[in-house]
């Protein structure tokens, strides 16, 4: 737990404990197969066809974001119903890293949508 808490100092203690428990239960083979059996995903066509207002919310690229900014901007540009936003200071799990800031970004988007 301490390693997770150190790596993710803004996480709630319950998230830290749950992640530590999950890491202790996962099978090495399952992780290996996840990497070995999954190719790169390209969901740009599907994103371009989303028919309702949608927020593409990522972590701060300076911290860690799974979707690179250039790709997120490309996805949002292809569909006028998509809006791309980041949560400053957050990594891959903005809702855990910066919950208040994440809610602020979502609230702002909802007010404009």
C-alpha positions in Angstrom: 0.0 0.0 0.0 2.8 2.4 0.8 4.2 2.3 -2.7 0.8 3.1 -4.2 0.1 5.9 -1.7 3.6 7.4 -2.4 3.0 7.2 -6.2 -0.5 8.6 -5.9 -0.5 11.0 -2.9 -3.8 12.5 -3.7 -5.8 9.2 -3.8 -8.3 8.4 -1.1 -7.0 5.8 1.3 -9.9 3.5 0.1 -8.6 3.7 -3.5 -5.1 2.9 -2.3 -6.3 -0.2 -0.3 -8.5 -1.4 -3.2 -5.7 -1.1 -5.7 -3.3 -2.9 -3.4 -5.8 -5.7 -2.8 -6.4 -6.0 -6.6 -2.7 -6.1 -7.4 -2.4 -9.0 -4.9 -5.1 -10.9 -6.6 -4.3 -10.5 -10.3 -2.6 -13.4 -12.0 0.6 -12.7 -13.8 -0.6 -14.7 -16.8 -3.7 -12.4 -17.1 -1.5 -9.3 -17.2 0.8 -10.9 -19.8 -2.1 -12.0 -22.0 -3.6 -8.6 -21.8 -0.5 -7.1 -23.4 0.1 -10.1 -25.8 -3.5 -10.5 -27.1 -4.5 -6.9 -27.4 -3.3 -4.8 -30.3 -3.5 -1.1 -30.6 -7.0 0.3 -30.4 -8.1 2.9 -33.0 -11.6 4.1 -32.1 -11.4 7.4 -34.1 -14.2 6.3 -36.5 -16.4 5.4 -33.6 -15.7 8.6 -31.8 -16.5 10.6 -34.9 -19.9 9.0 -35.0 -21.0 9.7 -31.4 -24.4 11.3 -31.7 -24.6 13.1 -28.3 -22.5 15.7 -26.5 -19.5 13.9 -25.0 -16.6 15.0 -22.9 -13.2 13.5 -23.6 -11.5 14.0 -20.2 -7.9 13.1 -19.7 -5.2 13.6 -17.2 -2.6 16.3 -17.5 -0.1 15.2 -20.2 2.7 16.6 -18.0 1.7 14.0 -15.4 0.4 11.1 -17.4 -2.4 10.7 -20.0 -3.2 7.6 -21.9 -4.6 9.6 -24.8 -1.8 11.9 -26.2 -3.0 15.5 -26.6 -2.6 15.5 -30.4 -4.8 12.5 -30.7 -7.4 13.9 -28.3 -7.5 17.1 -30.3 -7.8 15.1 -33.6 -10.7 13.1 -32.1 -12.5 16.2 -30.9 -12.0 18.0 -34.1 -13.6 15.2 -36.1 -16.9 15.5 -34.2 -18.5 18.8 -33.2 -20.3 17.1 -30.3 -17.0 16.1 -28.6 -15.1 18.4 -26.3 -11.6 17.6 -25.1 -10.4 18.8 -21.7 -7.6 17.9 -19.3 -7.5 18.0 -15.5 -4.4 20.0 -14.5 -2.1 18.1 -12.2 -3.9 14.8 -12.6 -2.6 11.6 -14.1 -4.5 8.7 -15.7 -7.1 8.7 -12.9 -8.2 12.3 -12.7 -11.2 11.5 -10.5 -8.8 10.0 -7.9 -5.8 12.3 -8.4 -7.7 15.6 -8.4 -11.4 14.9 -7.5 -12.4 18.5 -6.9 -10.7 19.8 -10.1 -12.2 16.9 -12.1 -15.7 17.8 -10.9 -15.0 21.5 -11.7 -14.1 20.5 -15.3 -17.1 18.3 -15.7 -19.5 20.9 -14.1 -18.1 23.6 -16.5 -18.6 21.3 -19.5 -22.1 20.4 -18.4 -23.0 24.1 -18.0 -21.9 24.7 -21.6 -23.4 21.5 -23.1 
